[in-house]
Amino acid sequence: MVHVQRALADIDAVISSARSNATGKVGQIRLGIRMPPIGKPLQALLERWRDRYPGADIILYEMNERDIQAGIEERRIDAALMTKHTLWPHAVAEPIYREPVLLALPKTHPLRSRTIIRWHHLRDQTFLVQGWDESQSAREFYASFLGSGANYRAHPASKQSVLALVGAGFGMTLVTKSQAEVRFPGVIYKQITEKNARLEVQLVWAAQNEEAVVGRFVAFMRDEARLRRLA
């Protein structure tokens, strides 16, 4: 009788697991990211997902824009968080949140004492940007604010490494408000007094992806963003 009960319990467990998989409550989401998911509002969204669906893991893949596009198209990742200006044509995406863009500069820079900073104050400055031979989207994003004539220095490196160079006095860079929650020696952050000093992050995924857990994650991020009026 004990063996029968154990067998029935095992069958029930298998059925329960199948139902959870079918409804997207368990599984794994391979999530591509361009920026570390620190600070508000993204960290709060991920925390809410973890609390609601503890059986659905998120595995992060930090990539540049070209690798994210290839990863989505080749099904090596399930979804990705990308800034709007880096999306490729016909990408399937949903706006998730917007956040302010700030100026990161050396603590000894003359602009540190300005209370109002506008784009025209920055057009003769040296800006450090992330850039790879096949991906210069960061420079293009900066140029949309500053123009193409600014002095850009591209580094195929992480944002943390770029900020380390800012602290050493090599130039300045732009950061999101959430990135500014992380402090770097020798770096200060200043608000840019411009209405367009904002950045939009979108969730992109492969339309042909039929994994239930991926569909649930996309729907969760969309609905939570709308509920919190983040975008």
C-alpha positions as CSV (number, residue, x, y, z in Angstrom):
1,M,0.0,0.0,0.0
2,V,2.9,2.4,0.8
3,H,4.4,1.7,-2.6
4,V,1.1,2.5,-4.3
5,Q,0.7,5.7,-2.4
6,R,4.3,6.7,-3.3
7,A,3.7,5.9,-6.9
8,L,0.5,8.0,-6.9
9,A,2.3,10.9,-5.2
10,D,5.0,10.7,-7.9
11,I,2.4,10.8,-10.7
12,D,0.7,13.7,-9.0
13,A,4.0,15.5,-8.9
14,V,4.6,14.9,-12.6
15,I,1.1,16.1,-13.5
16,S,1.5,19.2,-11.3
17,S,4.9,20.0,-12.9
18,A,3.5,19.6,-16.4
19,R,0.6,22.0,-15.6
20,S,3.1,24.5,-14.1
21,N,5.3,24.3,-17.2
22,A,2.2,24.6,-19.5
23,T,1.1,27.8,-17.7
24,G,4.5,29.3,-17.7
25,K,5.0,29.3,-13.9
26,V,8.3,27.4,-14.0
27,G,11.1,27.3,-16.4
28,Q,14.0,29.6,-17.5
29,I,14.1,32.9,-19.3
30,R,17.3,33.8,-21.1
31,L,17.3,37.6,-20.9
32,G,19.7,39.7,-22.9
33,I,20.7,43.0,-21.4
34,R,22.7,46.0,-22.6
35,M,22.9,47.7,-19.3
36,P,23.1,46.1,-15.8
37,P,19.6,45.9,-14.3
38,I,20.3,48.1,-11.3
39,G,18.2,50.6,-9.5
40,K,14.6,51.7,-10.1
41,P,12.3,50.8,-11.8
42,L,13.8,47.7,-13.4
43,Q,15.1,46.1,-10.2
44,A,11.7,46.5,-8.7
45,L,10.1,44.8,-11.7
46,L,12.5,41.8,-11.5
47,E,11.9,41.5,-7.8
48,R,8.2,41.4,-8.3
49,W,8.6,38.7,-10.9
50,R,10.8,36.6,-8.6
51,D,8.2,36.9,-5.8
52,R,5.3,36.0,-8.0
53,Y,7.0,33.2,-10.0
54,P,9.8,31.7,-7.8
55,G,10.0,28.7,-10.1
56,A,10.8,30.8,-13.2
57,D,14.5,31.6,-13.3
58,I,16.1,34.5,-15.2
59,I,19.5,34.0,-16.7
60,L,21.2,37.2,-17.8
61,Y,23.3,37.6,-21.0
62,E,25.1,40.9,-21.2
63,M,25.7,41.7,-25.0
64,N,26.0,44.5,-27.4
65,E,23.1,45.4,-29.8
66,R,24.3,43.3,-32.7
67,D,24.7,40.2,-30.5
68,I,21.3,40.7,-29.0
69,Q,19.7,40.9,-32.4
70,A,21.5,37.7,-33.5
71,G,20.6,36.0,-30.2
72,I,16.9,36.7,-30.6
73,E,16.8,35.7,-34.2
74,E,18.8,32.5,-33.6
75,R,16.8,31.7,-30.4
76,R,19.9,31.7,-28.2
77,I,18.1,34.1,-25.9
78,D,14.4,34.5,-25.3
79,A,14.0,38.2,-24.8
80,A,16.1,41.3,-24.2
81,L,15.9,44.8,-22.6
82,M,17.2,47.4,-25.1
83,T,17.0,51.1,-25.5
84,K,14.6,52.3,-28.1
85,H,17.3,53.7,-30.4
86,T,19.1,50.4,-30.7
87,L,16.1,48.3,-31.9
88,W,16.4,46.9,-35.4
89,P,13.6,47.3,-38.0
90,H,10.5,45.2,-37.5
91,A,11.6,44.1,-34.0
92,V,8.7,42.9,-31.9
93,A,9.0,45.0,-28.8
94,E,7.0,46.7,-26.0
95,P,7.9,49.9,-24.1
96,I,8.7,49.1,-20.4
97,Y,10.0,52.3,-18.8
98,R,11.6,55.7,-19.3
99,E,14.2,57.3,-17.1
100,P,16.3,60.5,-17.0
101,V,19.7,60.8,-18.6
102,L,22.3,62.4,-16.3
103,L,25.8,63.8,-16.9
104,A,28.7,61.9,-15.3
105,L,31.9,64.1,-15.0
106,P,35.1,64.3,-13.0
107,K,34.6,65.8,-9.6
108,T,37.2,68.5,-10.4
109,H,35.6,69.5,-13.8
110,P,34.6,73.2,-14.0
111,L,31.0,72.3,-14.8
112,R,30.6,70.7,-11.4
113,S,29.5,74.1,-10.0
114,R,26.8,74.8,-12.6
115,T,23.2,74.5,-11.4
116,I,21.8,74.4,-14.9
117,I,23.4,72.3,-17.6
118,R,22.1,72.3,-21.2
119,W,23.2,70.5,-24.2
120,H,25.0,73.5,-25.7
121,H,27.2,73.7,-22.6
122,L,28.6,70.2,-23.5
123,R,29.2,70.4,-27.2
124,D,32.9,71.2,-26.9
125,Q,33.6,68.5,-24.2
126,T,35.2,65.1,-24.6
127,F,32.7,62.3,-24.2
128,L,33.6,58.7,-23.5
129,V,31.2,56.3,-25.1
130,Q,31.0,52.5,-25.4
131,G,31.7,51.4,-29.0
132,W,32.7,48.4,-31.0
133,D,33.6,48.1,-34.7
134,E,30.2,46.6,-35.5
135,S,28.2,48.6,-33.0
136,Q,28.4,52.4,-32.6
137,S,24.8,53.0,-31.3
138,A,26.0,54.7,-28.1
139,R,27.8,57.4,-30.2
140,E,24.7,57.8,-32.4
141,F,22.6,58.2,-29.3
142,Y,24.9,60.9,-27.9
143,A,25.0,62.7,-31.3
144,S,21.2,63.0,-31.2
145,F,21.7,65.3,-28.2
146,L,25.1,66.9,-28.9
147,G,25.5,66.8,-32.6
148,S,28.1,64.9,-34.6
149,G,30.8,67.4,-34.1
150,A,31.4,66.7,-30.4
151,N,34.7,65.0,-29.4
152,Y,33.8,61.3,-28.9
153,R,36.2,58.7,-27.7
154,A,34.9,55.1,-28.2
155,H,35.9,52.3,-25.8
156,P,35.0,48.6,-26.4
157,A,34.5,48.2,-22.7
158,S,31.8,48.1,-20.0
159,K,30.1,51.2,-18.7
160,Q,31.8,50.6,-15.4
161,S,35.2,50.8,-17.1
162,V,34.1,54.0,-18.9
163,L,33.1,55.5,-15.6
164,A,36.5,54.6,-14.1
165,L,38.1,56.7,-16.9
166,V,35.7,59.6,-16.1
167,G,36.9,59.4,-12.5
168,A,40.5,59.6,-13.8
169,G,39.7,62.8,-15.7
170,F,39.7,61.5,-19.3
171,G,36.4,63.0,-20.1
172,M,32.7,62.7,-19.3
173,T,29.8,60.4,-20.2
174,L,26.0,60.1,-20.1
175,V,24.3,57.7,-17.6
176,T,20.8,56.8,-16.7
177,K,19.4,57.8,-13.3
178,S,19.5,54.1,-12.2
179,Q,23.2,53.8,-13.2
180,A,23.9,56.9,-11.1
181,E,22.8,55.0,-8.0
182,V,26.3,53.3,-8.2
183,R,29.0,55.6,-7.0
184,F,32.5,55.6,-8.6
185,P,35.6,57.3,-7.0
186,G,36.2,60.7,-8.6
187,V,32.8,60.9,-10.4
188,I,29.9,63.2,-9.8
189,Y,26.5,63.2,-11.5
190,K,24.6,66.3,-12.6
191,Q,21.1,66.7,-13.9
192,I,20.7,67.9,-17.5
193,T,18.1,70.6,-17.8
194,E,16.5,69.5,-21.1
195,K,13.1,68.0,-21.7
196,N,14.6,65.3,-24.1
197,A,17.2,64.1,-21.6
198,R,15.4,60.8,-21.2
199,L,15.9,57.3,-22.4
200,E,13.3,54.6,-23.2
201,V,13.9,50.9,-22.5
202,Q,11.9,48.3,-24.4
203,L,11.4,44.6,-24.1
204,V,12.1,42.7,-27.3
205,W,11.4,39.1,-28.1
206,A,11.0,36.6,-30.9
207,A,7.4,36.5,-32.1
208,Q,7.7,32.8,-32.9
209,N,8.8,31.8,-29.4
210,E,6.2,29.4,-28.0
211,E,7.6,28.9,-24.6
212,A,4.9,29.4,-22.0
213,V,7.3,30.9,-19.5
214,V,8.5,33.5,-22.0
215,G,5.0,34.5,-22.9
216,R,4.2,34.9,-19.2
217,F,7.3,37.0,-18.6
218,V,6.5,39.3,-21.6
219,A,2.9,39.7,-20.4
220,F,4.0,40.4,-16.8
221,M,6.5,43.1,-17.8
222,R,4.0,44.8,-20.1
223,D,1.2,44.7,-17.6
224,E,3.4,45.8,-14.6
225,A,4.8,48.7,-16.7
226,R,1.3,49.9,-17.6
227,L,0.0,49.5,-14.1
228,R,2.9,51.6,-12.7
229,R,2.8,54.0,-15.7
230,L,6.5,53.6,-16.3
231,A,6.5,54.2,-20.0
